[in-house]
């Protein structure tokens, strides 16, 4: 019962956190044009720079945060991250310079720990046969919050382009207070380990985790997977504006619709899928669906069909939790926080590179005078990369693998 209540607490925290994140996505094109005075194509490039700065700091600091949570517990690390997030949104609401926005993103990236720490928390309170399902529940909670976030962001953007950021700051602050009052610690004193500075840098942590049998392939896949998925936050709102003429409300609505189906798939689909196929095949099937999805968004020219395709697009979201569940089951109990920090850093490396690449491709194919107007080009690149992921997953592994876990 105690573990069940703890899981409910962490899922609620992730959901409230994702509301704050989802609020700002629909209005980023308007904010960047307001601050820079640039065209949509150039505003997308600046958006890519901000996303890259945030991700770069996540990469450098992710293992530190993971090791801190293994030493001092999940609760204090998560609360510190939530407090910083609230301040970051407030700065973004007030900023009149792109350089101040950049500084805010750097600080936020250095302390971003909620999702990775939530992953370690779930690993603490879940048995090996429950982890993929519970990681699916985290994804569902994130998706549920993401339903409300873009809707709030799109609606408040009608008032003012800065209003969604004030709303995000308020929600993040409320999330901090919520965790302060009811979030229990999940890591007992007996399972904590000392911090070594050699292990608290990303490269040393990669070596420590990478030596565990079977994990290197999955870490490589997680890198490529994040490169693909970063196309959504990096260019979706710009893509909607350029391809369909959407404003903040329609961008917010499209993201909310996707959040509904992502929550349904990850909350209800991951457990049955991994029981039926196992974690590895579930990941492969999910990635195959992503190939179809990214290819579709690379070519679609109708906003109606882009929205109508959403239920099919969400089916691929069984892949991420299945891969994460597999990795946690290949990792010792006293390294779960370090694993989540490494996953966060691997994802951050990908998210450092991807926004620059995706926004550059978007800008190239949408700028004035371009030979071929193709706003969906970044999604087609993601489809090609996802094909490579499927090939890696189905290729025979050269390293010894632990027996597949049946869930």
Secondary structure as a PSIPRED ss2 file (coil, helix, strand):
# PSIPRED VFORMAT (PSIPRED V4.0)

   1 X C   1.000  0.000  0.000
   2 X H   0.000  1.000  0.000
   3 X H   0.000  1.000  0.000
   4 X H   0.000  1.000  0.000
   5 X H   0.000  1.000  0.000
   6 X H   0.000  1.000  0.000
   7 X H   0.000  1.000  0.000
   8 X H   0.000  1.000  0.000
   9 X H   0.000  1.000  0.000
  10 X H   0.000  1.000  0.000
  11 X H   0.000  1.000  0.000
  12 X H   0.000  1.000  0.000
  13 X H   0.000  1.000  0.000
  14 X H   0.000  1.000  0.000
  15 X H   0.000  1.000  0.000
  16 X H   0.000  1.000  0.000
  17 X H   0.000  1.000  0.000
  18 X H   0.000  1.000  0.000
  19 X H   0.000  1.000  0.000
  20 X H   0.000  1.000  0.000
  21 X H   0.000  1.000  0.000
  22 X H   0.000  1.000  0.000
  23 X H   0.000  1.000  0.000
  24 X H   0.000  1.000  0.000
  25 X H   0.000  1.000  0.000
  26 X C   1.000  0.000  0.000
  27 X C   1.000  0.000  0.000
  28 X H   0.000  1.000  0.000
  29 X H   0.000  1.000  0.000
  30 X H   0.000  1.000  0.000
  31 X H   0.000  1.000  0.000
  32 X H   0.000  1.000  0.000
  33 X H   0.000  1.000  0.000
  34 X H   0.000  1.000  0.000
  35 X H   0.000  1.000  0.000
  36 X H   0.000  1.000  0.000
  37 X C   1.000  0.000  0.000
  38 X C   1.000  0.000  0.000
  39 X C   1.000  0.000  0.000
  40 X H   0.000  1.000  0.000
  41 X H   0.000  1.000  0.000
  42 X H   0.000  1.000  0.000
  43 X H   0.000  1.000  0.000
  44 X H   0.000  1.000  0.000
  45 X H   0.000  1.000  0.000
  46 X H   0.000  1.000  0.000
  47 X H   0.000  1.000  0.000
  48 X H   0.000  1.000  0.000
  49 X H   0.000  1.000  0.000
  50 X H   0.000  1.000  0.000
  51 X H   0.000  1.000  0.000
  52 X H   0.000  1.000  0.000
  53 X H   0.000  1.000  0.000
  54 X H   0.000  1.000  0.000
  55 X H   0.000  1.000  0.000
  56 X H   0.000  1.000  0.000
  57 X H   0.000  1.000  0.000
  58 X H   0.000  1.000  0.000
  59 X H   0.000  1.000  0.000
  60 X H   0.000  1.000  0.000
  61 X H   0.000  1.000  0.000
  62 X H   0.000  1.000  0.000
  63 X H   0.000  1.000  0.000
  64 X H   0.000  1.000  0.000
  65 X H   0.000  1.000  0.000
  66 X H   0.000  1.000  0.000
  67 X H   0.000  1.000  0.000
  68 X H   0.000  1.000  0.000
  69 X H   0.000  1.000  0.000
  70 X H   0.000  1.000  0.000
  71 X H   0.000  1.000  0.000
  72 X H   0.000  1.000  0.000
  73 X C   1.000  0.000  0.000
  74 X H   0.000  1.000  0.000
  75 X H   0.000  1.000  0.000
  76 X H   0.000  1.000  0.000
  77 X H   0.000  1.000  0.000
  78 X H   0.000  1.000  0.000
  79 X H   0.000  1.000  0.000
  80 X H   0.000  1.000  0.000
  81 X H   0.000  1.000  0.000
  82 X H   0.000  1.000  0.000
  83 X H   0.000  1.000  0.000
  84 X H   0.000  1.000  0.000
  85 X H   0.000  1.000  0.000
  86 X H   0.000  1.000  0.000
  87 X H   0.000  1.000  0.000
  88 X H   0.000  1.000  0.000
  89 X H   0.000  1.000  0.000
  90 X H   0.000  1.000  0.000
  91 X H   0.000  1.000  0.000
  92 X H   0.000  1.000  0.000
  93 X H   0.000  1.000  0.000
  94 X H   0.000  1.000  0.000
  95 X C   1.000  0.000  0.000
  96 X C   1.000  0.000  0.000
  97 X C   1.000  0.000  0.000
  98 X H   0.000  1.000  0.000
  99 X H   0.000  1.000  0.000
 100 X H   0.000  1.000  0.000
 101 X H   0.000  1.000  0.000
 102 X H   0.000  1.000  0.000
 103 X H   0.000  1.000  0.000
 104 X H   0.000  1.000  0.000
 105 X H   0.000  1.000  0.000
 106 X H   0.000  1.000  0.000
 107 X H   0.000  1.000  0.000
 108 X H   0.000  1.000  0.000
 109 X H   0.000  1.000  0.000
 110 X H   0.000  1.000  0.000
 111 X H   0.000  1.000  0.000
 112 X C   1.000  0.000  0.000
 113 X C   1.000  0.000  0.000
 114 X H   0.000  1.000  0.000
 115 X H   0.000  1.000  0.000
 116 X H   0.000  1.000  0.000
 117 X H   0.000  1.000  0.000
 118 X H   0.000  1.000  0.000
 119 X H   0.000  1.000  0.000
 120 X H   0.000  1.000  0.000
 121 X H   0.000  1.000  0.000
 122 X H   0.000  1.000  0.000
 123 X H   0.000  1.000  0.000
 124 X H   0.000  1.000  0.000
 125 X H   0.000  1.000  0.000
 126 X C   1.000  0.000  0.000
 127 X C   1.000  0.000  0.000
 128 X C   1.000  0.000  0.000
 129 X C   1.000  0.000  0.000
 130 X C   1.000  0.000  0.000
 131 X H   0.000  1.000  0.000
 132 X H   0.000  1.000  0.000
 133 X H   0.000  1.000  0.000
 134 X H   0.000  1.000  0.000
 135 X H   0.000  1.000  0.000
 136 X H   0.000  1.000  0.000
 137 X H   0.000  1.000  0.000
 138 X H   0.000  1.000  0.000
 139 X H   0.000  1.000  0.000
 140 X H   0.000  1.000  0.000
 141 X H   0.000  1.000  0.000
 142 X H   0.000  1.000  0.000
 143 X H   0.000  1.000  0.000
 144 X H   0.000  1.000  0.000
 145 X H   0.000  1.000  0.000
 146 X H   0.000  1.000  0.000
 147 X H   0.000  1.000  0.000
 148 X H   0.000  1.000  0.000
 149 X H   0.000  1.000  0.000
 150 X H   0.000  1.000  0.000
 151 X H   0.000  1.000  0.000
 152 X H   0.000  1.000  0.000
 153 X H   0.000  1.000  0.000
 154 X H   0.000  1.000  0.000
 155 X H   0.000  1.000  0.000
 156 X H   0.000  1.000  0.000
 157 X H   0.000  1.000  0.000
 158 X C   1.000  0.000  0.000
 159 X C   1.000  0.000  0.000
 160 X C   1.000  0.000  0.000
 161 X C   1.000  0.000  0.000
 162 X C   1.000  0.000  0.000
 163 X H   0.000  1.000  0.000
 164 X H   0.000  1.000  0.000
 165 X H   0.000  1.000  0.000
 166 X H   0.000  1.000  0.000
 167 X H   0.000  1.000  0.000
 168 X H   0.000  1.000  0.000
 169 X H   0.000  1.000  0.000
 170 X H   0.000  1.000  0.000
 171 X H   0.000  1.000  0.000
 172 X H   0.000  1.000  0.000
 173 X H   0.000  1.000  0.000
 174 X H   0.000  1.000  0.000
 175 X H   0.000  1.000  0.000
 176 X H   0.000  1.000  0.000
 177 X H   0.000  1.000  0.000
 178 X H   0.000  1.000  0.000
 179 X H   0.000  1.000  0.000
 180 X H   0.000  1.000  0.000
 181 X H   0.000  1.000  0.000
 182 X H   0.000  1.000  0.000
 183 X C   1.000  0.000  0.000
 184 X C   1.000  0.000  0.000
 185 X C   1.000  0.000  0.000
 186 X C   1.000  0.000  0.000
 187 X C   1.000  0.000  0.000
 188 X C   1.000  0.000  0.000
 189 X H   0.000  1.000  0.000
 190 X H   0.000  1.000  0.000
 191 X H   0.000  1.000  0.000
 192 X C   1.000  0.000  0.000
 193 X C   1.000  0.000  0.000
 194 X C   1.000  0.000  0.000
 195 X C   1.000  0.000  0.000
 196 X C   1.000  0.000  0.000
 197 X C   1.000  0.000  0.000
 198 X C   1.000  0.000  0.000
 199 X C   1.000  0.000  0.000
 200 X C   1.000  0.000  0.000
 201 X C   1.000  0.000  0.000
 202 X H   0.000  1.000  0.000
 203 X H   0.000  1.000  0.000
 204 X H   0.000  1.000  0.000
 205 X H   0.000  1.000  0.000
 206 X H   0.000  1.000  0.000
 207 X H   0.000  1.000  0.000
 208 X H   0.000  1.000  0.000
 209 X H   0.000  1.000  0.000
 210 X H   0.000  1.000  0.000
 211 X C   1.000  0.000  0.000
 212 X C   1.000  0.000  0.000
 213 X C   1.000  0.000  0.000
 214 X C   1.000  0.000  0.000
 215 X H   0.000  1.000  0.000
 216 X H   0.000  1.000  0.000
 217 X H   0.000  1.000  0.000
 218 X H   0.000  1.000  0.000
 219 X H   0.000  1.000  0.000
 220 X H   0.000  1.000  0.000
 221 X H   0.000  1.000  0.000
 222 X H   0.000  1.000  0.000
 223 X H   0.000  1.000  0.000
 224 X H   0.000  1.000  0.000
 225 X H   0.000  1.000  0.000
 226 X H   0.000  1.000  0.000
 227 X H   0.000  1.000  0.000
 228 X H   0.000  1.000  0.000
 229 X H   0.000  1.000  0.000
 230 X H   0.000  1.000  0.000
 231 X H   0.000  1.000  0.000
 232 X H   0.000  1.000  0.000
 233 X H   0.000  1.000  0.000
 234 X H   0.000  1.000  0.000
 235 X H   0.000  1.000  0.000
 236 X H   0.000  1.000  0.000
 237 X H   0.000  1.000  0.000
 238 X H   0.000  1.000  0.000
 239 X H   0.000  1.000  0.000
 240 X H   0.000  1.000  0.000
 241 X H   0.000  1.000  0.000
 242 X H   0.000  1.000  0.000
 243 X H   0.000  1.000  0.000
 244 X H   0.000  1.000  0.000
 245 X C   1.000  0.000  0.000
 246 X C   1.000  0.000  0.000
 247 X C   1.000  0.000  0.000
 248 X H   0.000  1.000  0.000
 249 X H   0.000  1.000  0.000
 250 X H   0.000  1.000  0.000
 251 X H   0.000  1.000  0.000
 252 X H   0.000  1.000  0.000
 253 X H   0.000  1.000  0.000
 254 X H   0.000  1.000  0.000
 255 X H   0.000  1.000  0.000
 256 X H   0.000  1.000  0.000
 257 X H   0.000  1.000  0.000
 258 X H   0.000  1.000  0.000
 259 X H   0.000  1.000  0.000
 260 X H   0.000  1.000  0.000
 261 X H   0.000  1.000  0.000
 262 X H   0.000  1.000  0.000
 263 X H   0.000  1.000  0.000
 264 X H   0.000  1.000  0.000
 265 X H   0.000  1.000  0.000
 266 X H   0.000  1.000  0.000
 267 X H   0.000  1.000  0.000
 268 X H   0.000  1.000  0.000
 269 X H   0.000  1.000  0.000
 270 X H   0.000  1.000  0.000
 271 X H   0.000  1.000  0.000
 272 X H   0.000  1.000  0.000
 273 X H   0.000  1.000  0.000
 274 X H   0.000  1.000  0.000
 275 X H   0.000  1.000  0.000
 276 X H   0.000  1.000  0.000
 277 X H   0.000  1.000  0.000
 278 X H   0.000  1.000  0.000
 279 X H   0.000  1.000  0.000
 280 X H   0.000  1.000  0.000
 281 X H   0.000  1.000  0.000
 282 X H   0.000  1.000  0.000
 283 X H   0.000  1.000  0.000
 284 X H   0.000  1.000  0.000
 285 X H   0.000  1.000  0.000
 286 X H   0.000  1.000  0.000
 287 X H   0.000  1.000  0.000
 288 X H   0.000  1.000  0.000
 289 X H   0.000  1.000  0.000
 290 X H   0.000  1.000  0.000
 291 X H   0.000  1.000  0.000
 292 X H   0.000  1.000  0.000
 293 X H   0.000  1.000  0.000
 294 X H   0.000  1.000  0.000
 295 X H   0.000  1.000  0.000
 296 X H   0.000  1.000  0.000
 297 X H   0.000  1.000  0.000
 298 X H   0.000  1.000  0.000
 299 X H   0.000  1.000  0.000
 300 X C   1.000  0.000  0.000
 301 X C   1.000  0.000  0.000
 302 X C   1.000  0.000  0.000
 303 X H   0.000  1.000  0.000
 304 X H   0.000  1.000  0.000
 305 X H   0.000  1.000  0.000
 306 X H   0.000  1.000  0.000
 307 X H   0.000  1.000  0.000
 308 X H   0.000  1.000  0.000
 309 X C   1.000  0.000  0.000
 310 X H   0.000  1.000  0.000
 311 X H   0.000  1.000  0.000
 312 X H   0.000  1.000  0.000
 313 X H   0.000  1.000  0.000
 314 X H   0.000  1.000  0.000
 315 X H   0.000  1.000  0.000
 316 X H   0.000  1.000  0.000
 317 X H   0.000  1.000  0.000
 318 X H   0.000  1.000  0.000
 319 X H   0.000  1.000  0.000
 320 X H   0.000  1.000  0.000
 321 X H   0.000  1.000  0.000
 322 X H   0.000  1.000  0.000
 323 X H   0.000  1.000  0.000
 324 X H   0.000  1.000  0.000
 325 X H   0.000  1.000  0.000
 326 X H   0.000  1.000  0.000
 327 X H   0.000  1.000  0.000
 328 X H   0.000  1.000  0.000
 329 X H   0.000  1.000  0.000
 330 X C   1.000  0.000  0.000
 331 X C   1.000  0.000  0.000
 332 X C   1.000  0.000  0.000
 333 X H   0.000  1.000  0.000
 334 X H   0.000  1.000  0.000
 335 X H   0.000  1.000  0.000
 336 X H   0.000  1.000  0.000
 337 X H   0.000  1.000  0.000
 338 X H   0.000  1.000  0.000
 339 X H   0.000  1.000  0.000
 340 X H   0.000  1.000  0.000
 341 X H   0.000  1.000  0.000
 342 X H   0.000  1.000  0.000
 343 X H   0.000  1.000  0.000
 344 X H   0.000  1.000  0.000
 345 X H   0.000  1.000  0.000
 346 X H   0.000  1.000  0.000
 347 X H   0.000  1.000  0.000
 348 X H   0.000  1.000  0.000
 349 X H   0.000  1.000  0.000
 350 X H   0.000  1.000  0.000
 351 X H   0.000  1.000  0.000
 352 X H   0.000  1.000  0.000
 353 X H   0.000  1.000  0.000
 354 X H   0.000  1.000  0.000
 355 X H   0.000  1.000  0.000
 356 X H   0.000  1.000  0.000
 357 X H   0.000  1.000  0.000
 358 X H   0.000  1.000  0.000
 359 X H   0.000  1.000  0.000
 360 X H   0.000  1.000  0.000
 361 X H   0.000  1.000  0.000
 362 X H   0.000  1.000  0.000
 363 X H   0.000  1.000  0.000
 364 X H   0.000  1.000  0.000
 365 X H   0.000  1.000  0.000
 366 X H   0.000  1.000  0.000
 367 X C   1.000  0.000  0.000
 368 X C   1.000  0.000  0.000
 369 X C   1.000  0.000  0.000
 370 X C   1.000  0.000  0.000
 371 X C   1.000  0.000  0.000
 372 X C   1.000  0.000  0.000
 373 X C   1.000  0.000  0.000
 374 X C   1.000  0.000  0.000
 375 X C   1.000  0.000  0.000
 376 X C   1.000  0.000  0.000
 377 X H   0.000  1.000  0.000
 378 X H   0.000  1.000  0.000
 379 X H   0.000  1.000  0.000
 380 X H   0.000  1.000  0.000
 381 X H   0.000  1.000  0.000
 382 X H   0.000  1.000  0.000
 383 X H   0.000  1.000  0.000
 384 X H   0.000  1.000  0.000
 385 X H   0.000  1.000  0.000
 386 X H   0.000  1.000  0.000
 387 X H   0.000  1.000  0.000
 388 X H   0.000  1.000  0.000
 389 X H   0.000  1.000  0.000
 390 X H   0.000  1.000  0.000
 391 X H   0.000  1.000  0.000
 392 X H   0.000  1.000  0.000
 393 X H   0.000  1.000  0.000
 394 X H   0.000  1.000  0.000
 395 X C   1.000  0.000  0.000
 396 X C   1.000  0.000  0.000
 397 X C   1.000  0.000  0.000
 398 X C   1.000  0.000  0.000
 399 X C   1.000  0.000  0.000
 400 X C   1.000  0.000  0.000
 401 X C   1.000  0.000  0.000
 402 X C   1.000  0.000  0.000
 403 X C   1.000  0.000  0.000
 404 X C   1.000  0.000  0.000
 405 X C   1.000  0.000  0.000
 406 X C   1.000  0.000  0.000
 407 X C   1.000  0.000  0.000
